[in-house]
Amino acid sequence: MIHEPSVDMLVKKTGNRYALCIVAAKRARQLIDDAHNRGLTEVPGPYKPITAAAYEILEGRVTVSKY
């Protein structure tokens, strides 16, 4: 469960909880895959991949695109 940043703030960025869940999960998977491709066993940085993805969404570095 994500405590920081707040889920309410993230939902405002994505539009709804479902979109937040999908975008955060996909971005976390990208971070994990990138670390593995570079030969690392863990994602670098102070946060777990899902938390890092949440911060990226909050900062606007990851956005939801409607298709």
DSSP file (Angstrom, degrees, kcal/mol; ACC not computed):
  #  RESIDUE AA STRUCTURE BP1 BP2  ACC     N-H-->O    O-->H-N    N-H-->O    O-->H-N    TCO  KAPPA ALPHA  PHI   PSI    X-CA   Y-CA   Z-CA
    1    1 A M              0   0    0      0, 0.0     2,-0.6     0, 0.0     0, 0.0   0.000 360.0 360.0 360.0 137.4    0.0    0.0    0.0
    2    2 A I        +     0   0    0      1,-0.2     5,-0.3    48,-0.0    49,-0.0  -0.753 360.0 166.4 -87.8 123.2    1.3    3.5   -0.9
    3    3 A H        +     0   0    0     -2,-0.6    -1,-0.2     1,-0.4     4,-0.1   0.766  58.6  64.4-101.4 -37.4    1.3    5.9    2.1
    4    4 A E  S    S+     0   0    0      2,-0.1    -1,-0.4     1,-0.1     2,-0.2  -0.994  97.8  33.6-133.8 124.7    3.4    8.6    0.6
    5    5 A P  S    S-     0   0    0      0, 0.0    -1,-0.1     0, 0.0    50,-0.0   0.596 107.9-109.6 -70.8 161.7    2.6   10.3   -1.7
    6    6 A S     >  -     0   0    0     -2,-0.2     4,-1.8     1,-0.1     3,-0.2  -0.304  12.0-132.2 -66.8 142.5   -1.1   10.2   -0.9
    7    7 A V  H  > S+     0   0    0     -5,-0.3     4,-2.6     1,-0.2     5,-0.2   0.864 107.0  59.2 -61.6 -36.8   -3.4    8.1   -3.1
    8    8 A D  H  > S+     0   0    0      1,-0.2     4,-1.5     2,-0.2    -1,-0.2   0.899 105.7  47.6 -61.1 -40.7   -5.8   11.0   -3.3
    9    9 A M  H  > S+     0   0    0     -3,-0.2     4,-0.9     1,-0.2    -1,-0.2   0.887 112.9  49.3 -67.0 -38.0   -3.1   13.3   -4.8
   10   10 A L  H  X S+     0   0    0     -4,-1.8     4,-1.7     1,-0.2     3,-0.4   0.872 106.1  55.6 -69.4 -37.1   -2.2   10.6   -7.3
   11   11 A V  H  X S+     0   0    0     -4,-2.6     4,-3.0     1,-0.2    -1,-0.2   0.869 102.5  57.3 -63.7 -35.5   -5.8   10.0   -8.3
   12   12 A K  H  < S+     0   0    0     -4,-1.5    -1,-0.2     1,-0.2    -2,-0.2   0.841 108.9  46.8 -62.3 -32.1   -6.1   13.7   -9.2
   13   13 A K  H  < S+     0   0    0     -4,-0.9    51,-0.3    -3,-0.4    -1,-0.2   0.817 122.1  33.5 -77.6 -31.7   -3.1   13.2  -11.6
   14   14 A T  H  < S-     0   0    0     -4,-1.7    -2,-0.2    49,-0.1    -3,-0.2   0.701 100.6-123.2-101.8 -21.9   -4.5   10.0  -13.2
   15   15 A G  S  < S+     0   0    0     -4,-3.0     2,-0.3    -5,-0.2    -4,-0.1  -0.132  79.8  16.1 107.0 -39.1   -8.3   10.6  -13.2
   16   16 A N  S  > S-     0   0    0     -6,-0.1     4,-2.0     1,-0.1     5,-0.1  -0.982  78.1-103.8-160.1 167.4   -9.4    7.5  -11.3
   17   17 A R  H  > S+     0   0    0     -2,-0.3     4,-2.4     1,-0.2     5,-0.2   0.842 115.8  56.3 -66.4 -34.4   -8.1    4.7   -9.1
   18   18 A Y  H  > S+     0   0    0      2,-0.2     4,-2.3     1,-0.2    -1,-0.2   0.948 108.9  45.8 -63.5 -47.9   -8.1    2.1  -11.8
   19   19 A A  H  > S+     0   0    0      1,-0.2     4,-2.8     2,-0.2     5,-0.3   0.898 111.5  53.7 -61.7 -40.3   -5.9    4.2  -14.1
   20   20 A L  H  X S+     0   0    0     -4,-2.0     4,-2.6     1,-0.2     5,-0.3   0.927 109.0  48.6 -59.1 -45.8   -3.6    4.9  -11.2
   21   21 A C  H  X S+     0   0    0     -4,-2.4     4,-2.1     2,-0.2    -2,-0.2   0.925 114.6  44.2 -61.4 -46.5   -3.2    1.2  -10.5
   22   22 A I  H  X S+     0   0    0     -4,-2.3     4,-2.4     2,-0.2     5,-0.2   0.939 116.4  45.1 -65.9 -47.9   -2.5    0.3  -14.1
   23   23 A V  H  X S+     0   0    0     -4,-2.8     4,-2.4     1,-0.2     5,-0.2   0.918 114.7  47.8 -65.4 -44.1    0.0    3.2  -14.7
   24   24 A A  H  X S+     0   0    0     -4,-2.6     4,-2.4    -5,-0.3    -1,-0.2   0.912 113.3  48.0 -64.4 -41.9    1.8    2.7  -11.4
   25   25 A A  H  X S+     0   0    0     -4,-2.1     4,-2.2    -5,-0.3    -2,-0.2   0.915 112.8  47.8 -65.5 -42.9    2.1   -1.1  -12.0
   26   26 A K  H  X S+     0   0    0     -4,-2.4     4,-2.0     2,-0.2    -2,-0.2   0.911 113.9  46.9 -65.3 -41.4    3.4   -0.7  -15.6
   27   27 A R  H  X S+     0   0    0     -4,-2.4     4,-2.3     2,-0.2    -2,-0.2   0.903 110.7  51.8 -68.3 -40.1    5.9    1.9  -14.6
   28   28 A A  H  X S+     0   0    0     -4,-2.4     4,-2.2     1,-0.2    -1,-0.2   0.912 109.6  50.4 -61.6 -41.4    7.1   -0.2  -11.6
   29   29 A R  H  X S+     0   0    0     -4,-2.2     4,-2.8     1,-0.2    -1,-0.2   0.889 108.6  52.5 -63.3 -39.2    7.6   -3.1  -14.0
   30   30 A Q  H  X S+     0   0    0     -4,-2.0     4,-2.5     2,-0.2    -2,-0.2   0.911 109.0  49.7 -62.0 -42.2    9.6   -0.9  -16.4
   31   31 A L  H  X S+     0   0    0     -4,-2.3     4,-2.0     2,-0.2    -2,-0.2   0.904 112.9  46.8 -63.4 -41.7   11.9    0.2  -13.5
   32   32 A I  H  X S+     0   0    0     -4,-2.2     4,-2.3     2,-0.2    -2,-0.2   0.933 113.3  47.9 -65.8 -46.4   12.4   -3.4  -12.5
   33   33 A D  H  X S+     0   0    0     -4,-2.8     4,-2.4     1,-0.2    -2,-0.2   0.894 110.5  52.2 -62.9 -40.0   13.1   -4.6  -16.1
   34   34 A D  H  X S+     0   0    0     -4,-2.5     4,-1.3     2,-0.2    -1,-0.2   0.911 109.7  49.0 -62.4 -42.9   15.5   -1.7  -16.7
   35   35 A A  H  <>S+     0   0    0     -4,-2.0     5,-2.6     1,-0.2     3,-0.2   0.913 112.3  48.4 -63.2 -42.5   17.5   -2.6  -13.5
   36   36 A H  H ><5S+     0   0    0     -4,-2.3     3,-1.5     1,-0.2    -2,-0.2   0.879 107.8  54.8 -66.3 -37.5   17.6   -6.3  -14.6
   37   37 A N  H 3<5S+     0   0    0     -4,-2.4    -1,-0.2     1,-0.3    -2,-0.2   0.787 106.1  52.8 -66.1 -26.6   18.8   -5.3  -18.1
   38   38 A R  T 3<5S-     0   0    0     -4,-1.3    -1,-0.3    -3,-0.2    -2,-0.2   0.379 124.0-105.9 -88.6   4.1   21.6   -3.4  -16.6
   39   39 A G  T < 5S+     0   0    0     -3,-1.5     2,-0.3     1,-0.3    -3,-0.2   0.616  75.3 137.0  85.0  13.0   22.7   -6.4  -14.6
   40   40 A L      < -     0   0    0     -5,-2.6    -1,-0.3    -6,-0.2    -2,-0.1  -0.645  48.6-151.3 -92.2 150.2   21.4   -5.2  -11.2
   41   41 A T  S    S+     0   0    0     -2,-0.3     2,-0.3     1,-0.1    -1,-0.1   0.689  82.2  30.8 -91.4 -20.2   19.5   -7.4   -8.8
   42   42 A E  S    S-     0   0    0     -7,-0.1    -1,-0.1    -6,-0.0    -2,-0.0  -0.933  91.8 -97.1-134.2 158.4   17.5   -4.5   -7.3
   43   43 A V        -     0   0    0     -2,-0.3   -11,-0.1     1,-0.1   -12,-0.0  -0.610  47.4-119.7 -72.9 127.3   16.2   -1.2   -8.5
   44   44 A P  S    S+     0   0    0      0, 0.0     3,-0.2     0, 0.0    -1,-0.1  -0.343  70.3  57.3 -68.8 151.1   18.6    1.6   -7.5
   45   45 A G  S    S-     0   0    0      1,-0.1     7,-0.0    -2,-0.0    -2,-0.0  -0.451  94.1 -75.0 116.5 171.1   17.4    4.3   -5.2
   46   46 A P  S    S+     0   0    0      0, 0.0     2,-0.3     0, 0.0    -1,-0.1   0.585 102.7  67.9 -81.2  -9.5   15.9    4.7   -1.8
   47   47 A Y  S    S-     0   0    0     -3,-0.2    -4,-0.0     1,-0.1     0, 0.0  -0.743  82.9-108.7-114.8 157.2   12.4    3.5   -2.8
   48   48 A K     >  -     0   0    0     -2,-0.3     4,-2.5     1,-0.1     3,-0.4  -0.420  46.4-101.8 -70.3 158.6   10.7    0.3   -3.9
   49   49 A P  H  > S+     0   0    0      0, 0.0     4,-2.4     0, 0.0     5,-0.2   0.857 120.9  51.1 -55.7 -40.0    9.7    0.3   -7.5
   50   50 A I  H  > S+     0   0    0      2,-0.2     4,-1.9     1,-0.2     5,-0.1   0.878 112.2  47.0 -68.4 -35.6    6.0    1.0   -6.9
   51   51 A T  H  > S+     0   0    0     -3,-0.4     4,-2.3     2,-0.2    -1,-0.2   0.896 111.1  51.3 -70.8 -40.0    6.8    3.9   -4.6
   52   52 A A  H  X S+     0   0    0     -4,-2.5     4,-2.0     1,-0.2    -2,-0.2   0.908 110.3  50.1 -61.5 -41.4    9.3    5.3   -7.2
   53   53 A A  H  X S+     0   0    0     -4,-2.4     4,-2.1    -5,-0.2    -1,-0.2   0.894 108.3  53.1 -63.3 -39.9    6.5    5.0   -9.8
   54   54 A A  H  X S+     0   0    0     -4,-1.9     4,-2.5     1,-0.2    -2,-0.2   0.912 109.0  48.5 -63.1 -42.8    4.1    6.8   -7.6
   55   55 A Y  H  X S+     0   0    0     -4,-2.3     4,-2.4     1,-0.2     6,-0.2   0.887 109.6  52.9 -65.2 -37.4    6.5    9.7   -7.1
   56   56 A E  H  X>S+     0   0    0     -4,-2.0     5,-1.9     2,-0.2     6,-1.3   0.890 110.1  48.1 -64.2 -38.4    7.1    9.9  -10.9
   57   57 A I  H ><5S+     0   0    0     -4,-2.1     3,-0.9     4,-0.2    -2,-0.2   0.931 111.8  49.7 -65.3 -45.5    3.3   10.1  -11.4
   58   58 A L  H 3<5S+     0   0    0     -4,-2.5    -2,-0.2     1,-0.3    -1,-0.2   0.885 111.1  49.0 -61.4 -40.0    3.0   12.8   -8.8
   59   59 A E  H 3<5S-     0   0    0     -4,-2.4    -1,-0.3    -5,-0.2    -2,-0.2   0.557 115.4-115.3 -78.4  -7.7    5.8   14.9  -10.3
   60   60 A G  T <<5S+     0   0    0     -3,-0.9    -3,-0.2    -4,-0.6    -2,-0.1   0.563  84.1 119.5  86.1   7.8    4.3   14.6  -13.8
   61   61 A R  S   <S+     0   0    0     -5,-1.9     2,-0.4    -6,-0.2    -4,-0.2   0.709  78.1  43.0 -77.7 -19.4    7.1   12.5  -15.3
   62   62 A V  S    S-     0   0    0     -6,-1.3     2,-0.3    -9,-0.1    -2,-0.2  -0.997  78.5-177.7-124.8 129.9    4.7    9.7  -16.0
   63   63 A T        -     0   0    0     -2,-0.4     2,-0.5    -3,-0.1   -49,-0.1  -0.833  28.5-113.6-126.5 164.1    1.3   10.5  -17.4
   64   64 A V        -     0   0    0    -51,-0.3     2,-0.5    -2,-0.3   -44,-0.0  -0.845  28.9-160.4 -96.2 126.7   -1.9    8.7  -18.4
   65   65 A S        -     0   0    0     -2,-0.5     2,-0.5     2,-0.0    -2,-0.0  -0.903  10.2-139.5-107.9 138.1   -2.7    8.7  -22.1
   66   66 A K              0   0    0     -2,-0.5    -2,-0.0     1,-0.1     0, 0.0  -0.811 360.0 360.0 -96.2 132.8   -6.2    8.0  -23.3
   67   67 A Y              0   0    0     -2,-0.5    -1,-0.1     0, 0.0    -2,-0.0   0.414 360.0 360.0-107.6 360.0   -6.4    5.8  -26.3
